[in-house]
Amino acid sequence: MMNRAQTIWAMAGLYAALTFAAGVLMGAVRVMLIAPLAGAVAAVMLELPIMLAVSWLICGWILDRPWAFRRFLDRAAMGVAAFALMMALEMTMALTIFGQSPAAVLKGLAAPAGVLGLAGQAAFAMLPLAWRLPQSVRAPDAERRTTYPAAWPHLDS
């Protein structure tokens, strides 16, 4: 059985991994098809709303799981941890797959397209805070204890 911190890290890991996978696919389309025609900044501007919509759906799917913690601070922790994991995934991909140096990665983040992308990743981190849960899910803890089976005892804490 996972404790609260482990569950939040699991939520963040799932959120970051699924969004990163979608981002890899969208990034390939952006770099190979859109950027040569429209430029790097325009390509990121086109990709950003799509990725945020995908992130929104993934975030909601995770928060809708019966094992997910939904309190405000838990969702804030999920967003911060997911951002850290996303940055680690981005850096790992840049270093290993694309052979970039850390300095080159940071220089890319300072470019206009990189700044837009980083702003999008900051928005990705804040999406768990923006997600509005149905009233039945936001019920007081005492009500929630009677709603879920005993197989999920961590929800009682």
C-alpha positions as CSV (number, residue, x, y, z in Angstrom):
1,M,0.0,0.0,0.0
2,M,1.3,3.4,-0.9
3,N,1.3,6.4,1.5
4,R,0.2,9.9,0.5
5,A,3.5,11.0,-0.8
6,Q,4.0,7.9,-2.9
7,T,0.5,8.3,-4.3
8,I,1.1,11.9,-5.2
9,W,4.4,11.0,-6.9
10,A,2.6,8.2,-8.8
11,M,-0.1,10.7,-9.9
12,A,2.6,13.1,-11.0
13,G,4.6,10.4,-12.8
14,L,1.6,9.2,-14.7
15,Y,0.7,12.8,-15.6
16,A,4.2,13.7,-16.7
17,A,4.8,10.4,-18.6
18,L,1.5,10.5,-20.6
19,T,1.9,14.2,-21.4
20,F,5.5,13.7,-22.4
21,A,4.5,10.8,-24.7
22,A,1.9,13.1,-26.4
23,G,4.5,15.9,-26.5
24,V,7.1,13.7,-28.3
25,L,4.5,12.9,-31.0
26,M,3.4,16.6,-31.3
27,G,7.0,17.7,-31.1
28,A,7.9,15.5,-34.1
29,V,5.1,17.0,-36.1
30,R,6.1,20.5,-35.0
31,V,9.7,20.1,-35.9
32,M,9.4,18.2,-39.1
33,L,6.2,19.7,-40.7
34,I,5.2,23.0,-39.1
35,A,8.4,24.7,-38.2
36,P,10.0,24.5,-41.7
37,L,6.9,26.2,-43.1
38,A,5.9,28.7,-40.3
39,G,9.0,29.1,-38.2
40,A,9.9,27.9,-34.7
41,V,7.8,30.4,-32.7
42,A,4.7,30.0,-34.8
43,A,5.0,26.2,-34.6
44,V,5.2,26.3,-30.8
45,M,2.2,28.7,-30.8
46,L,0.2,26.2,-32.8
47,E,1.3,23.2,-30.7
48,L,0.8,24.8,-27.3
49,P,-3.0,24.9,-27.1
50,I,-3.2,21.4,-28.4
51,M,-0.7,20.1,-25.8
52,L,-2.5,22.0,-23.0
53,A,-5.8,20.5,-24.0
54,V,-4.2,17.0,-24.0
55,S,-2.6,17.8,-20.6
56,W,-6.0,18.9,-19.3
57,L,-7.7,15.6,-20.4
58,I,-4.8,13.5,-18.9
59,C,-4.9,15.5,-15.6
60,G,-8.7,15.1,-15.3
61,W,-8.4,11.4,-16.0
62,I,-5.8,11.0,-13.3
63,L,-7.8,13.1,-10.7
64,D,-10.9,11.0,-11.5
65,R,-9.1,7.7,-10.4
66,P,-10.5,6.4,-7.1
67,W,-7.0,6.2,-5.6
68,A,-6.1,9.9,-6.4
69,F,-5.7,12.5,-3.7
70,R,-7.7,15.6,-4.6
71,R,-7.1,18.2,-1.9
72,F,-5.7,21.5,-3.1
73,L,-2.3,20.9,-1.6
74,D,-2.1,17.4,-3.0
75,R,-3.0,18.7,-6.5
76,A,-0.4,21.5,-6.1
77,A,2.2,18.8,-5.1
78,M,1.2,16.8,-8.1
79,G,1.8,19.7,-10.4
80,V,5.1,20.6,-9.0
81,A,6.4,17.0,-9.0
82,A,5.0,16.5,-12.6
83,F,6.9,19.7,-13.7
84,A,10.1,18.4,-12.2
85,L,9.7,15.0,-13.8
86,M,8.8,16.7,-17.2
87,M,12.0,18.8,-17.0
88,A,14.0,15.7,-16.2
89,L,12.5,13.8,-19.1
90,E,13.1,16.7,-21.5
91,M,16.7,17.0,-20.3
92,T,17.3,13.3,-20.6
93,M,15.9,13.2,-24.1
94,A,18.0,16.2,-25.2
95,L,21.2,14.7,-23.8
96,T,20.8,11.1,-24.8
97,I,18.8,11.1,-28.0
98,F,19.7,14.4,-29.5
99,G,23.3,14.6,-28.1
100,Q,22.9,18.1,-26.8
101,S,24.9,19.5,-24.0
102,P,23.2,21.0,-20.9
103,A,24.3,24.4,-22.0
104,A,22.7,23.9,-25.4
105,V,19.5,22.8,-23.8
106,L,19.4,25.9,-21.5
107,K,20.3,28.1,-24.5
108,G,17.3,26.6,-26.4
109,L,15.0,27.4,-23.5
110,A,16.2,31.0,-23.6
111,A,15.2,31.4,-27.3
112,P,11.7,32.8,-28.0
113,A,10.3,29.4,-28.9
114,G,11.9,27.9,-25.8
115,V,10.4,30.5,-23.6
116,L,7.0,29.8,-25.0
117,G,7.5,26.1,-24.5
118,L,8.6,26.7,-20.9
119,A,5.6,28.8,-20.3
120,G,3.4,26.0,-21.6
121,Q,5.1,23.6,-19.2
122,A,4.5,26.0,-16.3
123,A,0.8,26.0,-17.3
124,F,0.9,22.2,-17.4
125,A,2.2,22.2,-13.8
126,M,-0.8,24.4,-12.8
127,L,-3.5,22.5,-14.5
128,P,-4.1,20.2,-11.5
129,L,-5.0,23.3,-9.5
130,A,-7.4,24.5,-12.1
131,W,-9.3,21.2,-12.4
132,R,-12.8,21.5,-10.8
133,L,-13.9,18.3,-9.3
134,P,-17.6,17.3,-9.2
135,Q,-19.3,18.1,-5.8
136,S,-19.6,14.4,-5.1
137,V,-15.8,14.0,-5.3
138,R,-15.2,17.1,-3.2
139,A,-17.3,15.7,-0.4
140,P,-15.8,16.0,3.1
141,D,-13.4,13.2,4.1
142,A,-16.0,11.6,6.5
143,E,-18.4,11.1,3.6
144,R,-15.7,9.8,1.3
145,R,-14.7,7.1,3.8
146,T,-18.1,5.5,3.4
147,T,-18.0,5.9,-0.4
148,Y,-14.9,3.8,-1.2
149,P,-14.3,0.2,-0.4
150,A,-11.9,-0.8,2.4
151,A,-9.5,-1.9,-0.3
152,W,-8.4,1.8,-0.5
153,P,-7.7,2.6,3.1
154,H,-5.2,5.3,2.2
155,L,-8.2,7.5,1.2
156,D,-9.3,7.5,4.9
157,S,-6.3,9.5,5.9
